[in-house]
Amino acid sequence: MNKKVTVIKKITRKILGFILAIFILSVGVFYIARLAPGDPLQSYYGDAVESMTTAELDAARVRLGLDGPIYLQYIKWIGNALQGDFGLSLKYKTPAMEVVSPLIGNTLLLGGTAYILVFALATLLALFCGMNEDTLVDRIICKVGTAAYYIPPFWLGVVLVLIFSINLRWLPSSGAYDIGKSGDILNQIQHMILPLVVMILSHLWYYAYMIRNKLLDEIRKDYVLLAKSKGCNKAEIVFKHCFRNVAPTVVSIMAISIPHVLSGTYIAESVFNYPGIGALAVVSAKYHDYNLLMLVVLITGLLVISSSMIAQSVNEVIDPRMRLREGQACRMTESSLS
């Protein structure tokens, strides 16, 4: 019974923390966006704003919910958002959700594919370098990987477009698919190749290096020497023992990397004009499209915060020591309050 109560308390605490984080995020973005210089009416009315009278401008702000103190605007916005109404996109003049909905799938497909490939390749690369520490191959990989990491993604994207799209004409330079081929999977894959190459090269060695170092720290521990003395080969020790102990750290790295990989997705979408919420976020910020920007930021925040919580739960399953530390922290908190 006590165990069941503890689980319920834990789940409740996570849900409340999630709601609080989203609330703080929404308040921060709402205020910062409205305090930024620029007139959102320019996005909605265009050049017609210059010929509008003061009375017409005031009436337009009332109609678009841009009048009154910022805190009253936020109360009105959050009330509508809780009912599923995220307001009108000032640039596209349609509900913000209708603008974002068709693009979420593209971003999740591109970002999710890059995320899986980055960590699959980073783990394999880290294992290879860990088993061949300080060899010529390991040193070459370290130097090449470091150089690739410091290449600016936008510059790399332009170079790849010049080589493979303009000169060789092997791959498309923009879009998610050719006109009339939205259902062609092979065509979609062709459009994803260059963005994926940029994202993988920009992130691969950063995470491979961290995993490699954690793995090398584990390889140098005393139990590895004991296993070697018993006749276990290096591959068996690394895969069955060392990597298993490093696995919780890898999961943690994967969790905290989501904002990093997601920002890389946004950059790739902008460079290759790939239709996703990353490119949409840039447009909404540029044109002061508050409602669209709020929705994109909230979707991003939901992905980042929820993935971090999921990763923490997975870590607790993989590494029982985390559960023990959390239980001790909870008991200390309860004793201090009593």
RODO-2510 file (C-alpha; in nm, 4 decimals, decimal comma):
residues 338
     n   res          X          Y          Z
     1     m     0,0000     0,0000     0,0000
     2     n     0,2818     0,2404     0,0923
     3     k     0,4520     0,1611    -0,2371
     4     k     0,1331     0,2423    -0,4288
     5     v     0,0958     0,5753    -0,2448
     6     t     0,4601     0,6586    -0,3198
     7     v     0,4071     0,5917    -0,6918
     8     i     0,0950     0,8113    -0,6974
     9     k     0,2811     1,0927    -0,5208
    10     k     0,5679     1,0610    -0,7647
    11     i     0,3395     1,0746    -1,0705
    12     t     0,1468     1,3701    -0,9243
    13     r     0,4721     1,5553    -0,8565
    14     k     0,5891     1,5012    -1,2141
    15     i     0,2564     1,6186    -1,3613
    16     l     0,2551     1,9321    -1,1459
    17     g     0,6161     2,0036    -1,2399
    18     f     0,5307     1,9596    -1,6073
    19     i     0,2340     2,1995    -1,5863
    20     l     0,4409     2,4576    -1,3933
    21     a     0,7233     2,4424    -1,6490
    22     i     0,4850     2,4936    -1,9416
    23     f     0,3150     2,7810    -1,7582
    24     i     0,6454     2,9589    -1,6888
    25     l     0,7523     2,9046    -2,0511
    26     s     0,4280     3,0497    -2,1871
    27     v     0,4444     3,3564    -1,9595
    28     g     0,8076     3,4262    -2,0486
    29     v     0,7596     3,3958    -2,4252
    30     f     0,4334     3,5931    -2,4171
    31     y     0,5934     3,8906    -2,2407
    32     i     0,9237     3,8872    -2,4303
    33     a     0,7486     3,8665    -2,7696
    34     r     0,5270     4,1659    -2,6946
    35     l     0,8107     4,3746    -2,5545
    36     a     1,0193     4,3214    -2,8692
    37     p     1,0335     4,6193    -3,1113
    38     g     0,8012     4,6118    -3,4118
    39     d     0,4305     4,6385    -3,4905
    40     p     0,2348     4,3135    -3,5388
    41     l    -0,0323     4,5066    -3,7304
    42     q     0,2206     4,5364    -4,0131
    43     s     0,2046     4,1577    -4,0566
    44     y    -0,1734     4,1536    -4,0738
    45     y    -0,2473     4,4664    -4,2793
    46     g     0,0801     4,5136    -4,4646
    47     d     0,1487     4,8567    -4,6109
    48     a    -0,2120     4,9584    -4,5455
    49     v    -0,1068     5,0320    -4,1844
    50     e     0,0698     5,3487    -4,2989
    51     s    -0,2555     5,5006    -4,4283
    52     m    -0,4706     5,4043    -4,1261
    53     t    -0,5848     5,6681    -3,8796
    54     t    -0,5217     5,6455    -3,5053
    55     a    -0,8835     5,5401    -3,4478
    56     e    -0,8557     5,2672    -3,7102
    57     l    -0,5288     5,1402    -3,5553
    58     d    -0,6879     5,1273    -3,2096
    59     a    -0,9902     4,9412    -3,3483
    60     a    -0,7589     4,6940    -3,5263
    61     r    -0,5682     4,6235    -3,2036
    62     v    -0,8954     4,5615    -3,0181
    63     r    -1,0136     4,3264    -3,2932
    64     l    -0,6877     4,1275    -3,2853
    65     g    -0,6623     4,1215    -2,9032
    66     l    -0,3551     4,3452    -2,8919
    67     d    -0,5051     4,6169    -2,6731
    68     g    -0,4752     4,6627    -2,2971
    69     p    -0,1989     4,5648    -2,0526
    70     i     0,0114     4,2595    -2,1369
    71     y    -0,1085     4,0642    -1,8329
    72     l    -0,4727     4,1045    -1,9430
    73     q    -0,3786     3,9920    -2,2936
    74     y    -0,2139     3,6844    -2,1435
    75     i    -0,5167     3,5989    -1,9270
    76     k    -0,7388     3,6192    -2,2346
    77     w    -0,4947     3,4131    -2,4428
    78     i    -0,4468     3,1369    -2,1832
    79     g    -0,8237     3,1113    -2,1339
    80     n    -0,8757     3,0566    -2,5063
    81     a    -0,5732     2,8234    -2,5318
    82     l    -0,7128     2,5942    -2,2616
    83     q    -1,0193     2,5550    -2,4848
    84     g    -0,8050     2,4692    -2,7884
    85     d    -0,8168     2,8163    -2,9467
    86     f    -0,4622     2,9477    -2,9994
    87     g    -0,5714     3,2565    -3,1865
    88     l    -0,5367     3,3843    -3,5402
    89     s    -0,2072     3,3868    -3,7272
    90     l    -0,1423     3,7512    -3,8107
    91     k     0,0655     3,6694    -4,1178
    92     y    -0,1399     3,3854    -4,2673
    93     k    -0,4800     3,5168    -4,1448
    94     t    -0,5959     3,1677    -4,0476
    95     p    -0,6129     2,9928    -3,7071
    96     a    -0,2599     2,9260    -3,5807
    97     m    -0,3295     2,5562    -3,5254
    98     e    -0,4310     2,5130    -3,8900
    99     v    -0,1000     2,6655    -3,9983
   100     v     0,1113     2,4479    -3,7670
   101     s    -0,0713     2,1124    -3,7951
   102     p     0,0444     2,0156    -4,1491
   103     l     0,4079     2,0978    -4,0639
   104     i     0,4490     1,9128    -3,7330
   105     g     0,4828     1,5775    -3,9099
   106     n     0,7649     1,7059    -4,1318
   107     t     0,9645     1,8348    -3,8351
   108     l     0,9109     1,5195    -3,6310
   109     l     1,0135     1,3040    -3,9287
   110     l     1,3298     1,5008    -4,0009
   111     g     1,4254     1,5630    -3,6371
   112     g     1,3348     1,2118    -3,5222
   113     t     1,5319     1,0460    -3,8025
   114     a     1,8337     1,2671    -3,7321
   115     y     1,8055     1,2002    -3,3579
   116     i     1,8039     0,8216    -3,4036
   117     l     2,0876     0,8243    -3,6566
   118     v     2,3029     1,0616    -3,4491
   119     f     2,2871     0,8484    -3,1351
   120     a     2,3083     0,5148    -3,3127
   121     l     2,6200     0,6261    -3,4993
   122     a     2,7611     0,8116    -3,1961
   123     t     2,7284     0,5010    -2,9789
   124     l     2,8916     0,2766    -3,2404
   125     l     3,1689     0,5320    -3,2960
   126     a     3,2264     0,5665    -2,9207
   127     l     3,2468     0,1881    -2,8765
   128     f     3,4924     0,1584    -3,1656
   129     c     3,7146     0,4395    -3,0329
   130     g     3,6893     0,3034    -2,6781
   131     m     3,8111    -0,0388    -2,7855
   132     n     4,0916     0,1152    -2,9932
   133     e     4,1993     0,3909    -2,7558
   134     d     4,5031     0,5962    -2,8562
   135     t     4,5586     0,4026    -3,1778
   136     l     4,6202     0,5813    -3,5089
   137     v     4,2585     0,5240    -3,6145
   138     d     4,1272     0,6653    -3,2864
   139     r     4,3443     0,9772    -3,3158
   140     i     4,2365     1,0370    -3,6765
   141     i     3,8679     0,9978    -3,5876
   142     c     3,9072     1,2405    -3,2954
   143     k     4,0691     1,5086    -3,5109
   144     v     3,8288     1,4704    -3,8056
   145     g     3,5270     1,4600    -3,5738
   146     t     3,6371     1,7745    -3,3895
   147     a     3,6922     1,9598    -3,7181
   148     a     3,3485     1,8515    -3,8482
   149     y     3,1774     1,9659    -3,5287
   150     y     3,3131     2,3210    -3,5617
   151     i     3,1969     2,3658    -3,9217
   152     p     2,8950     2,6069    -3,9171
   153     p     2,5819     2,4101    -4,0192
   154     f     2,4442     2,6866    -4,2434
   155     w     2,7760     2,7119    -4,4309
   156     l     2,7960     2,3336    -4,4675
   157     g     2,4380     2,3300    -4,5989
   158     v     2,5187     2,5899    -4,8655
   159     v     2,8287     2,3955    -4,9733
   160     l     2,6321     2,0709    -5,0029
   161     v     2,3633     2,2444    -5,2090
   162     l     2,6279     2,3875    -5,4448
   163     i     2,7921     2,0450    -5,4900
   164     f     2,5061     1,7954    -5,4932
   165     s     2,2122     2,0077    -5,6113
   166     i     2,3527     2,2699    -5,8473
   167     n     2,6699     2,1110    -5,9907
   168     l     2,5983     1,7368    -5,9810
   169     r     2,2161     1,7648    -5,9726
   170     w     2,1916     1,4445    -5,7708
   171     l     1,9717     1,5690    -5,4872
   172     p     1,7011     1,8348    -5,4446
   173     s     1,8007     2,1536    -5,2655
   174     s     1,4740     2,2463    -5,0926
   175     g     1,1260     2,1351    -4,9911
   176     a     0,9970     1,8114    -4,8403
   177     y     0,8941     1,6590    -5,1766
   178     d     0,8479     1,7548    -5,5414
   179     i     0,5210     1,9047    -5,6583
   180     g     0,2574     1,6340    -5,6926
   181     k     0,4684     1,3705    -5,5107
   182     s     0,3562     1,4142    -5,1510
   183     g     0,2858     1,0407    -5,1243
   184     d     0,6146     0,9283    -5,2834
   185     i     0,8316     0,7976    -4,9972
   186     l     1,1479     0,7732    -5,2094
   187     n     1,1062     1,1334    -5,3178
   188     q     1,0688     1,2429    -4,9548
   189     i     1,3830     1,0493    -4,8606
   190     q     1,5781     1,2268    -5,1387
   191     h     1,4737     1,5646    -4,9975
   192     m     1,5805     1,4601    -4,6467
   193     i     1,9312     1,3427    -4,7369
   194     l     2,1100     1,6802    -4,7395
   195     p     1,9411     1,8142    -4,4213
   196     l     2,0195     1,4867    -4,2453
   197     v     2,3854     1,4981    -4,3520
   198     v     2,4175     1,8512    -4,2110
   199     m     2,2491     1,7560    -3,8827
   200     i     2,4489     1,4359    -3,8369
   201     l     2,7850     1,5973    -3,9097
   202     s     2,6991     1,8871    -3,6776
   203     h     2,6091     1,6665    -3,3801
   204     l     2,7720     1,3246    -3,4245
   205     w     3,1169     1,3773    -3,2739
   206     y     2,9909     1,5969    -2,9903
   207     y     2,7915     1,3074    -2,8443
   208     a     3,0292     1,0339    -2,9581
   209     y     3,3114     1,2096    -2,7705
   210     m     3,1081     1,2307    -2,4484
   211     i     3,0062     0,8639    -2,4664
   212     r     3,3651     0,7652    -2,5542
   213     n     3,5042     0,9434    -2,2483
   214     k     3,2448     0,7895    -2,0157
   215     l     3,3233     0,4488    -2,1618
   216     l     3,6977     0,4970    -2,1157
   217     d     3,6441     0,5980    -1,7517
   218     e     3,4540     0,2714    -1,7023
   219     i     3,7187     0,0656    -1,8848
   220     r     3,9858     0,1933    -1,6441
   221     k     3,8031     0,0719    -1,3327
   222     d     3,9312    -0,2139    -1,1158
   223     y     3,6599    -0,4664    -1,2079
   224     v     3,7792    -0,4559    -1,5704
   225     l     4,1295    -0,5605    -1,4604
   226     l     3,9732    -0,8401    -1,2587
   227     a     3,7695    -0,9558    -1,5580
   228     k     4,0812    -0,9529    -1,7766
   229     s     4,2674    -1,1599    -1,5212
   230     k     3,9894    -1,4181    -1,5416
   231     g     4,0429    -1,4521    -1,9160
   232     c     3,7543    -1,2390    -2,0484
   233     n     3,8298    -1,0770    -2,3827
   234     k     3,8079    -0,6997    -2,4277
   235     a     3,4992    -0,7009    -2,6520
   236     e     3,3036    -0,9091    -2,4006
   237     i     3,4038    -0,6794    -2,1125
   238     v     3,3182    -0,3614    -2,3029
   239     f     2,9834    -0,4752    -2,4404
   240     k     2,8539    -0,6837    -2,1476
   241     h     2,9825    -0,4849    -1,8523
   242     c     3,1235    -0,1404    -1,9316
   243     f     2,8577    -0,0279    -2,1767
   244     r     2,5824    -0,1564    -1,9507
   245     n     2,7111     0,0643    -1,6679
   246     v     2,7411     0,3598    -1,9053
   247     a     2,3888     0,3098    -2,0476
   248     p     2,2128     0,5375    -1,7902
   249     t     2,4563     0,8154    -1,8784
   250     v     2,3845     0,7654    -2,2493
   251     v     2,0106     0,7934    -2,1810
   252     s     2,0691     1,1138    -1,9838
   253     i     2,2767     1,2566    -2,2680
   254     m     2,0023     1,1639    -2,5136
   255     a     1,7457     1,3420    -2,2979
   256     i     1,9339     1,6684    -2,2587
   257     s     2,0321     1,6622    -2,6268
   258     i     1,6767     1,7037    -2,7560
   259     p     1,6877     2,0878    -2,7492
   260     h     2,0283     2,0736    -2,9204
   261     v     1,9122     1,8388    -3,1979
   262     l     1,5834     2,0287    -3,2282
   263     s     1,7683     2,3566    -3,2799
   264     g     1,9748     2,1813    -3,5467
   265     t     1,6502     2,0744    -3,7131
   266     y     1,5309     2,4342    -3,7170
   267     i     1,8585     2,5487    -3,8772
   268     a     1,8396     2,2732    -4,1401
   269     e     1,4788     2,3653    -4,2191
   270     s     1,5801     2,7287    -4,2711
   271     v     1,8836     2,6473    -4,4879
   272     f     1,7041     2,3953    -4,7087
   273     n     1,3625     2,5672    -4,7008
   274     y     1,2193     2,2465    -4,5532
   275     p     0,8548     2,3042    -4,4494
   276     g     0,8482     2,2461    -4,0731
   277     i     0,7767     2,4273    -3,7488
   278     g     1,1408     2,5360    -3,7235
   279     a     1,1207     2,7448    -4,0398
   280     l     0,7776     2,8590    -3,9232
   281     a     0,9222     2,9767    -3,5901
   282     v     1,1705     3,1988    -3,7745
   283     v     0,8928     3,3471    -3,9894
   284     s     0,6597     3,4051    -3,6929
   285     a     0,9345     3,5836    -3,4961
   286     k     1,0321     3,7933    -3,7969
   287     y     0,6756     3,9121    -3,8607
   288     h     0,5731     3,9452    -3,4932
   289     d     0,3076     3,6787    -3,5409
   290     y     0,2499     3,6369    -3,1656
   291     n    -0,0130     3,3623    -3,1711
   292     l     0,1817     3,1472    -3,4153
   293     l     0,5055     3,1996    -3,2227
   294     m     0,3394     3,1027    -2,8937
   295     l     0,2025     2,7809    -3,0419
   296     v     0,5362     2,6798    -3,1968
   297     v     0,7229     2,7513    -2,8702
   298     l     0,4681     2,5547    -2,6652
   299     i     0,4957     2,2545    -2,8976
   300     t     0,8755     2,2718    -2,8703
   301     g     0,8537     2,3047    -2,4917
   302     l     0,6183     2,0069    -2,4688
   303     l     0,8642     1,7937    -2,6649
   304     v     1,1669     1,9011    -2,4605
   305     i     1,0104     1,8815    -2,1123
   306     s     0,8219     1,5559    -2,1686
   307     s     1,1279     1,3861    -2,3190
   308     s     1,3384     1,4922    -2,0206
   309     m     1,0839     1,3448    -1,7790
   310     i     1,0598     1,0230    -1,9787
   311     a     1,4381     0,9941    -1,9848
   312     q     1,4539     1,0403    -1,6079
   313     s     1,1985     0,7607    -1,5595
   314     v     1,3928     0,5326    -1,7946
   315     n     1,7119     0,6142    -1,6045
   316     e     1,5477     0,5079    -1,2781
   317     v     1,4578     0,1742    -1,4342
   318     i     1,8077     0,1204    -1,5759
   319     d     1,9949     0,2470    -1,2704
   320     p     1,8296     0,1557    -0,9341
   321     r     2,0730     0,3913    -0,7563
   322     m     1,8730     0,6872    -0,8882
   323     r     1,5564     0,5562    -0,7215
   324     l     1,7478     0,5160    -0,3969
   325     r     1,8821     0,8731    -0,4125
   326     e     1,5381     1,0117    -0,4952
   327     g     1,3804     0,8184    -0,2091
   328     q     1,6406     0,9527     0,0337
   329     a     1,5800     1,3089    -0,0909
   330     c     1,2028     1,2713    -0,0442
   331     r     1,2468     1,1391     0,3095
   332     m     1,4800     1,4255     0,3985
   333     t     1,2275     1,6760     0,2617
   334     e     0,9402     1,5202     0,4555
   335     s     1,1431     1,5113     0,7803
   336     s     1,2422     1,8780     0,7427
   337     l     0,8799     1,9801     0,6933
   338     s     0,7515     1,7814     0,9944
***
